[in-house]
Amino acid sequence: MSGAAQYRKTGPRTYSPKQGTTVKAHRVVEAVAPGRIQLAGAASVRTLGVALTDCIAPEDLQTGPVIDGSGRPVTAMYALPVNTAVADGGIEVKVEYAADAVFGDRLVAAANGKVTPAGATPDARTIVGKCTEPLGVTVATNAFGLMETA
């Protein structure tokens, strides 16, 4: 009897953003060709999960000095990583909300990778998770709260 090898055994997968894109932590990302990510658009059906760190595309990494406004060369002492782990499949993470949510609300992607309550009749393909912040999320006081990824 033959078997299938398990591809992913532990931890989230990592992805790199598409060229010219910066991905922010605590936001939902979506797949773009070829095998890259970007912040999810509103009601995206290609979401992969939640980015765990900020990152930039490998092509956008500046490794040499640049000239500042005074004509002096400046070298960056720190660069953002060129990939990020993406939490998915039942992992509870802190995300940035675009609108208030109640504990247990199903969530969909809003603009720029934020999340928002799904409403009464969402397209099932757009659900990215559920609000697990015990007291819910009030964006006016704190836009970050827990979500269990779908």
Accessible surface in RSA format (square Angstrom, percent):
REM  Atomic radii and reference values for relative SASA: ProtOr
REM  Chains: A
REM  Algorithm: Lee & Richards
REM  Probe-radius: 1.40
REM  Slices: 20
REM RES _ NUM      All-atoms   Total-Side   Main-Chain    Non-polar    All polar
REM                ABS   REL    ABS   REL    ABS   REL    ABS   REL    ABS   REL
RES MET A   1   244.05 126.4 152.38 100.8  91.67 218.3 129.45 110.1 114.60 151.8
RES SER A   2   110.68  93.5  79.07 105.5  31.61  72.8  51.94 110.6  58.74  82.3
RES GLY A   3    78.56  96.9   0.00   N/A  78.56  96.9  40.81 112.0  37.75  84.5
RES ALA A   4   105.66  97.1  66.10 102.0  39.56  90.0  72.97 102.8  32.69  86.6
RES ALA A   5   102.65  94.4  66.03 101.9  36.63  83.3  75.79 106.7  26.86  71.2
RES GLN A   6   116.71  65.3  93.51  68.3  23.20  55.2  39.06  83.1  77.66  58.9
RES TYR A   7   180.73  84.4 148.79  84.7  31.93  83.1 118.60  89.1  62.13  76.6
RES ARG A   8    93.49  39.3  76.23  38.9  17.25  41.1  25.87  35.4  67.62  41.0
RES LYS A   9   157.33  76.8 128.61  78.9  28.72  68.4  72.10  64.9  85.23  90.8
RES THR A  10   125.56  89.3 100.12 101.5  25.44  60.6  75.82 101.8  49.73  75.2
RES GLY A  11    46.99  57.9   0.00   N/A  46.99  57.9  30.27  83.1  16.71  37.4
RES PRO A  12    46.49  33.9  30.52  27.8  15.96  58.0  31.23  25.8  15.26  94.8
RES ARG A  13   101.69  42.7  95.03  48.4   6.65  15.8  24.76  33.8  76.93  46.6
RES THR A  14    80.80  57.5  62.18  63.0  18.61  44.4  34.09  45.8  46.71  70.6
RES TYR A  15    43.28  20.2  37.41  21.3   5.87  15.3  27.97  21.0  15.32  18.9
RES SER A  16    24.39  20.6  21.12  28.2   3.27   7.5   6.14  13.1  18.25  25.6
RES PRO A  17     0.00   0.0   0.00   0.0   0.00   0.0   0.00   0.0   0.00   0.0
RES LYS A  18    82.83  40.4  82.34  50.5   0.49   1.2  36.51  32.9  46.32  49.3
RES GLN A  19   119.46  66.8 101.61  74.3  17.85  42.5  25.35  54.0  94.10  71.4
RES GLY A  20    66.23  81.7   0.00   N/A  66.23  81.7  31.57  86.6  34.66  77.6
RES THR A  21    22.07  15.7  17.62  17.9   4.45  10.6  16.53  22.2   5.54   8.4
RES THR A  22    70.28  50.0  57.86  58.7  12.42  29.6  32.57  43.7  37.72  57.0
RES VAL A  23     0.00   0.0   0.00   0.0   0.00   0.0   0.00   0.0   0.00   0.0
RES LYS A  24   100.51  49.0 100.51  61.7   0.00   0.0  51.52  46.4  48.99  52.2
RES ALA A  25    19.05  17.5  12.41  19.1   6.64  15.1  12.41  17.5   6.64  17.6
RES HIS A  26    72.07  39.4  71.22  49.5   0.84   2.2  41.52  42.8  30.55  35.5
RES ARG A  27    26.37  11.1  26.21  13.4   0.16   0.4   0.16   0.2  26.21  15.9
RES VAL A  28     0.61   0.4   0.61   0.5   0.00   0.0   0.61   0.5   0.00   0.0
RES VAL A  29     0.00   0.0   0.00   0.0   0.00   0.0   0.00   0.0   0.00   0.0
RES GLU A  30    14.50   8.3  14.50  11.0   0.00   0.0   0.00   0.0  14.50  11.8
RES ALA A  31    34.89  32.1  34.31  52.9   0.58   1.3  34.43  48.5   0.45   1.2
RES VAL A  32    20.66  13.6  14.65  13.3   6.01  14.5  19.00  16.5   1.66   4.5
RES ALA A  33    91.33  84.0  63.64  98.2  27.69  63.0  68.42  96.4  22.90  60.7
RES PRO A  34   120.84  88.1 100.89  92.0  19.95  72.5 108.28  89.4  12.56  78.1
RES GLY A  35    65.48  80.7   0.00   N/A  65.48  80.7  42.52 116.7  22.95  51.4
RES ARG A  36    51.47  21.6  50.23  25.6   1.24   3.0   6.84   9.4  44.63  27.0
RES ILE A  37     0.10   0.1   0.10   0.1   0.00   0.0   0.10   0.1   0.00   0.0
RES GLN A  38    36.33  20.3  36.33  26.5   0.00   0.0   5.63  12.0  30.70  23.3
RES LEU A  39    36.97  20.6  26.68  19.1  10.29  25.9  26.68  18.7  10.29  27.7
RES ALA A  40     0.57   0.5   0.00   0.0   0.57   1.3   0.00   0.0   0.57   1.5
RES GLY A  41    31.66  39.0   0.00   N/A  31.66  39.0  31.55  86.6   0.12   0.3
RES ALA A  42    72.24  66.4  47.38  73.1  24.86  56.5  47.38  66.7  24.86  65.8
RES ALA A  43    57.76  53.1  47.58  73.4  10.17  23.1  47.58  67.0  10.17  27.0
RES SER A  44    13.38  11.3   3.74   5.0   9.65  22.2  11.74  25.0   1.64   2.3
RES VAL A  45    74.07  48.7  48.65  44.0  25.42  61.3  48.81  42.4  25.26  68.5
RES ARG A  46   124.54  52.3 115.57  58.9   8.97  21.4  57.48  78.6  67.06  40.6
RES THR A  47    35.64  25.3  13.03  13.2  22.60  53.9   0.89   1.2  34.75  52.5
RES LEU A  48    54.59  30.4  42.00  30.0  12.59  31.6  47.02  33.0   7.57  20.4
RES GLY A  49    11.21  13.8   0.00   N/A  11.21  13.8  10.22  28.0   0.99   2.2
RES VAL A  50     0.71   0.5   0.71   0.6   0.00   0.0   0.71   0.6   0.00   0.0
RES ALA A  51     0.32   0.3   0.00   0.0   0.32   0.7   0.00   0.0   0.32   0.8
RES LEU A  52    72.06  40.1  52.79  37.8  19.26  48.4  54.95  38.6  17.11  46.0
RES THR A  53    65.29  46.4  62.86  63.7   2.43   5.8  62.20  83.5   3.09   4.7
RES ASP A  54    59.67  41.8  55.06  54.8   4.61  10.9   8.04  18.9  51.63  51.5
RES CYS A  55     0.00   0.0   0.00   0.0   0.00   0.0   0.00   0.0   0.00   0.0
RES ILE A  56    26.61  15.1  26.61  19.8   0.00   0.0  26.61  19.2   0.00   0.0
RES ALA A  57     0.00   0.0   0.00   0.0   0.00   0.0   0.00   0.0   0.00   0.0
RES PRO A  58    52.94  38.6  40.02  36.5  12.92  47.0  40.63  33.5  12.31  76.5
RES GLU A  59    88.52  50.8  52.16  39.5  36.36  86.6  42.08  81.4  46.44  37.9
RES ASP A  60    56.98  39.9  33.26  33.1  23.72  56.1  23.70  55.8  33.28  33.2
RES LEU A  61    66.94  37.3  48.43  34.6  18.51  46.5  48.43  34.0  18.51  49.8
RES GLN A  62   102.70  57.4  90.61  66.2  12.09  28.8  32.88  70.0  69.82  53.0
RES THR A  63   114.45  81.4  83.89  85.0  30.55  72.8  57.75  77.6  56.70  85.7
RES GLY A  64    27.42  33.8   0.00   N/A  27.42  33.8  23.45  64.4   3.97   8.9
RES PRO A  65    85.54  62.3  64.85  59.1  20.69  75.2  64.85  53.5  20.69 128.6
RES VAL A  66    69.05  45.4  64.95  58.8   4.10   9.9  69.05  60.0   0.00   0.0
RES ILE A  67   118.07  67.2  90.13  67.1  27.94  67.3  90.13  64.9  27.94  75.8
RES ASP A  68    45.70  32.0  29.96  29.8  15.74  37.2  30.95  72.8  14.75  14.7
RES GLY A  69    91.93 113.4   0.00   N/A  91.93 113.4  46.13 126.6  45.79 102.6
RES SER A  70    83.40  70.5  47.04  62.8  36.36  83.8  26.08  55.5  57.31  80.3
RES GLY A  71    49.44  61.0   0.00   N/A  49.44  61.0  24.83  68.1  24.62  55.1
RES ARG A  72   145.48  61.1 144.75  73.8   0.73   1.7  60.05  82.1  85.43  51.8
RES PRO A  73    94.92  69.2  75.27  68.6  19.65  71.4  75.45  62.3  19.47 121.0
RES VAL A  74    68.95  45.4  64.54  58.4   4.41  10.6  68.08  59.2   0.88   2.4
RES THR A  75    78.90  56.1  63.65  64.5  15.25  36.3  45.29  60.8  33.61  50.8
RES ALA A  76    64.82  59.6  33.96  52.4  30.85  70.2  43.36  61.1  21.45  56.8
RES MET A  77   184.23  95.4 145.79  96.5  38.44  91.5 128.52 109.3  55.71  73.8
RES TYR A  78   161.63  75.5 139.00  79.1  22.63  58.9 119.55  89.8  42.08  51.9
RES ALA A  79    44.80  41.2  25.00  38.6  19.80  45.0  30.48  42.9  14.32  37.9
RES LEU A  80    58.71  32.7  52.51  37.6   6.20  15.6  52.51  36.9   6.20  16.7
RES PRO A  81    55.20  40.2  42.91  39.1  12.29  44.7  55.16  45.5   0.04   0.2
RES VAL A  82    45.42  29.9  43.75  39.6   1.67   4.0  43.75  38.0   1.67   4.5
RES ASN A  83    67.63  46.6  64.55  62.4   3.08   7.4   2.29   5.5  65.34  63.2
RES THR A  84     2.66   1.9   0.00   0.0   2.66   6.3   2.66   3.6   0.00   0.0
RES ALA A  85    25.68  23.6  21.99  33.9   3.70   8.4  21.99  31.0   3.70   9.8
RES VAL A  86     2.53   1.7   1.33   1.2   1.20   2.9   1.33   1.2   1.20   3.3
RES ALA A  87     0.29   0.3   0.29   0.5   0.00   0.0   0.29   0.4   0.00   0.0
RES ASP A  88    40.05  28.1  37.99  37.8   2.07   4.9   7.29  17.2  32.77  32.7
RES GLY A  89    60.35  74.4   0.00   N/A  60.35  74.4  31.09  85.3  29.25  65.5
RES GLY A  90    42.36  52.2   0.00   N/A  42.36  52.2  17.01  46.7  25.35  56.8
RES ILE A  91    69.12  39.3  65.58  48.9   3.53   8.5  69.12  49.8   0.00   0.0
RES GLU A  92    92.42  53.1  67.46  51.0  24.97  59.4  21.31  41.2  71.11  58.1
RES VAL A  93    17.18  11.3  11.89  10.8   5.30  12.8  17.18  14.9   0.00   0.0
RES LYS A  94    92.30  45.0  85.66  52.6   6.64  15.8  56.34  50.7  35.96  38.3
RES VAL A  95     0.42   0.3   0.42   0.4   0.00   0.0   0.42   0.4   0.00   0.0
RES GLU A  96    24.85  14.3  24.62  18.6   0.23   0.5   0.00   0.0  24.85  20.3
RES TYR A  97     1.51   0.7   0.00   0.0   1.51   3.9   0.00   0.0   1.51   1.9
RES ALA A  98    47.54  43.7  19.35  29.9  28.19  64.1  22.90  32.2  24.64  65.3
RES ALA A  99    40.25  37.0  35.43  54.7   4.82  11.0  40.25  56.7   0.00   0.0
RES ASP A 100    84.22  59.0  71.26  70.9  12.96  30.6  29.71  69.9  54.51  54.4
RES ALA A 101     5.44   5.0   0.00   0.0   5.44  12.4   1.49   2.1   3.95  10.5
RES VAL A 102   105.18  69.2 103.82  94.0   1.36   3.3 105.18  91.4   0.00   0.0
RES PHE A 103   119.44  59.8 103.65  64.2  15.79  41.1 103.65  62.8  15.79  45.2
RES GLY A 104    36.17  44.6   0.00   N/A  36.17  44.6  25.42  69.8  10.75  24.1
RES ASP A 105    43.41  30.4  37.52  37.3   5.89  13.9   7.82  18.4  35.59  35.5
RES ARG A 106   123.94  52.0 117.66  60.0   6.28  14.9  39.05  53.4  84.89  51.4
RES LEU A 107     0.00   0.0   0.00   0.0   0.00   0.0   0.00   0.0   0.00   0.0
RES VAL A 108    16.10  10.6  16.10  14.6   0.00   0.0  16.10  14.0   0.00   0.0
RES ALA A 109     2.01   1.8   0.00   0.0   2.01   4.6   0.00   0.0   2.01   5.3
RES ALA A 110    12.75  11.7  10.58  16.3   2.17   4.9  12.75  18.0   0.00   0.0
RES ALA A 111    60.34  55.5  54.94  84.8   5.40  12.3  55.55  78.2   4.79  12.7
RES ASN A 112    92.77  64.0  87.12  84.2   5.65  13.6   5.85  14.1  86.92  84.0
RES GLY A 113     0.41   0.5   0.00   N/A   0.41   0.5   0.00   0.0   0.41   0.9
RES LYS A 114    57.69  28.1  57.69  35.4   0.00   0.0   8.05   7.2  49.64  52.9
RES VAL A 115     0.24   0.2   0.24   0.2   0.00   0.0   0.24   0.2   0.00   0.0
RES THR A 116    30.70  21.8  30.70  31.1   0.00   0.0  19.58  26.3  11.12  16.8
RES PRO A 117    41.36  30.1  29.06  26.5  12.30  44.7  29.06  24.0  12.30  76.4
RES ALA A 118    19.86  18.3   1.54   2.4  18.32  41.7   1.64   2.3  18.22  48.3
RES GLY A 119    58.16  71.7   0.00   N/A  58.16  71.7  39.94 109.6  18.22  40.8
RES ALA A 120   105.27  96.8  60.35  93.1  44.92 102.2  71.74 101.0  33.53  88.8
RES THR A 121   130.17  92.6 100.37 101.8  29.80  71.0  75.47 101.4  54.70  82.7
RES PRO A 122    51.49  37.5  24.36  22.2  27.13  98.6  33.56  27.7  17.93 111.4
RES ASP A 123    62.67  43.9  44.94  44.7  17.73  41.9  34.03  80.1  28.64  28.6
RES ALA A 124    86.25  79.3  66.58 102.7  19.67  44.7  69.29  97.6  16.95  44.9
RES ARG A 125   161.95  68.0 141.47  72.1  20.47  48.7  72.31  98.8  89.64  54.3
RES THR A 126     9.42   6.7   9.28   9.4   0.14   0.3   6.73   9.0   2.68   4.1
RES ILE A 127    43.00  24.5  31.12  23.2  11.88  28.6  31.12  22.4  11.88  32.2
RES VAL A 128    11.59   7.6   4.52   4.1   7.07  17.0   7.89   6.9   3.70  10.0
RES GLY A 129     3.62   4.5   0.00   N/A   3.62   4.5   3.62   9.9   0.00   0.0
RES LYS A 130    68.51  33.4  68.43  42.0   0.08   0.2  22.68  20.4  45.83  48.8
RES CYS A 131     0.73   0.6   0.00   0.0   0.73   1.7   0.00   0.0   0.73   0.8
RES THR A 132    21.16  15.0  16.68  16.9   4.48  10.7  16.68  22.4   4.48   6.8
RES GLU A 133    41.48  23.8  41.48  31.4   0.00   0.0   6.61  12.8  34.87  28.5
RES PRO A 134    89.69  65.4  73.54  67.0  16.15  58.7  74.25  61.3  15.43  95.9
RES LEU A 135   177.55  98.9 143.38 102.6  34.17  85.9 149.93 105.3  27.63  74.3
RES GLY A 136    14.04  17.3   0.00   N/A  14.04  17.3   3.63  10.0  10.41  23.3
RES VAL A 137     6.66   4.4   0.63   0.6   6.02  14.5   3.50   3.0   3.16   8.6
RES THR A 138    70.65  50.3  65.12  66.0   5.53  13.2  31.75  42.6  38.91  58.8
RES VAL A 139    47.77  31.4  38.58  34.9   9.19  22.2  38.58  33.5   9.19  24.9
RES ALA A 140   100.21  92.1  54.80  84.6  45.41 103.3  66.80  94.1  33.41  88.5
RES THR A 141   117.81  83.8  81.75  82.9  36.06  85.9  75.67 101.6  42.14  63.7
RES ASN A 142    85.68  59.1  77.47  74.9   8.21  19.8  29.10  70.0  56.58  54.7
RES ALA A 143    21.13  19.4  17.44  26.9   3.70   8.4  17.44  24.6   3.70   9.8
RES PHE A 144    74.86  37.5  69.13  42.8   5.73  14.9  69.13  41.9   5.73  16.4
RES GLY A 145     0.00   0.0   0.00   N/A   0.00   0.0   0.00   0.0   0.00   0.0
RES LEU A 146    52.22  29.1  52.22  37.4   0.00   0.0  52.22  36.7   0.00   0.0
RES MET A 147     0.95   0.5   0.95   0.6   0.00   0.0   0.95   0.8   0.00   0.0
RES GLU A 148    58.58  33.6  57.49  43.5   1.09   2.6   4.71   9.1  53.87  44.0
RES THR A 149     5.43   3.9   1.67   1.7   3.76   9.0   1.67   2.2   3.76   5.7
RES ALA A 150    77.89  71.6  28.45  43.9  49.45 112.5  60.53  85.2  17.37  46.0
END  Absolute sums over single chains surface
CHAIN  1 A     8803.2       6491.9       2311.4       5159.9       3643.3
END  Absolute sums over all chains
TOTAL          8803.2       6491.9       2311.4       5159.9       3643.3
